[in-house]
Amino acid sequence: MNEHDGILRENLEPLSNEAGPQTNSPTAPKSSKGSLLAYTVVALGLALFIRFFVAAPYVVSGASMEPNFEDWHYLIVDRVSYDFGEPTRGDVIVFDLPQEKSRALIKRIIGLPGDTVVLLGSAPTITIINDEHPDGMTLDEPYLDEQNLGGASNIRVTLSADEYFVLGDNRKVSADSRLWGILPRNDIVGRVFLRLYPLTGIGILPGEARYSDS
């Protein structure tokens, strides 16, 4: 894979809360020290629980999701919503690369379990064939930039249970399901829920798309 793969750097650095130098009071009661220690332990435990089980921060690195996500975009990924519902076509997700679990990528869900995904032409055009659309449904993707169209085409993939087909919005450079194959459900970390940076791009469910008759 190359620099355009849409790799995410996971932000593991804790926020500091500097209040300037302080001096220890020799007369501070032991109960106060004990309360402070207990509060610190509880706060740390809560922060770790949220970090690993509820939501996690990621920083975008790479061009694969341009123009909707660019370098240094700061994202909060929702880890829990897919525990209560299934991923939806058009969701922007973060997942662990199946062939290299230590690498997190950001892509858009295009194909769902049971779909046959067909990519044809130089653009390419994406057609979804499933029980609801046996004759095929062509996806309208207004979020794409015409300058970013291209990449691998003439592909036909049928997805089994718990399998997804994902693509980057920058089709010309993205390394996605066209290159490394289907995405297993278990490798999905979560849905991009919030963008906090840049300030002009702050929003909930940034980049999410929905398709008519999908």
Secondary structure, 3 states (H helix, E strand, C coil): CCCCCCEEEECCCCCCCCCCCCCCCCCCCHHHHHHHHHHHHHHHHHHHHHHHHHEEEEEEECCCCCCCCCCCCEEEEECCHHHCCCCCCCCEEEEEECCEEEEEEEEEEEECCCCEEEEECCCCEEEEECCCCCCCEECCCCCCCHHHCCCCCCEEEECCCCEEEEECCCCCCCCCHHHHCCEEHHHEEEEEEEEEECHHHCEECCCCCCCCCC
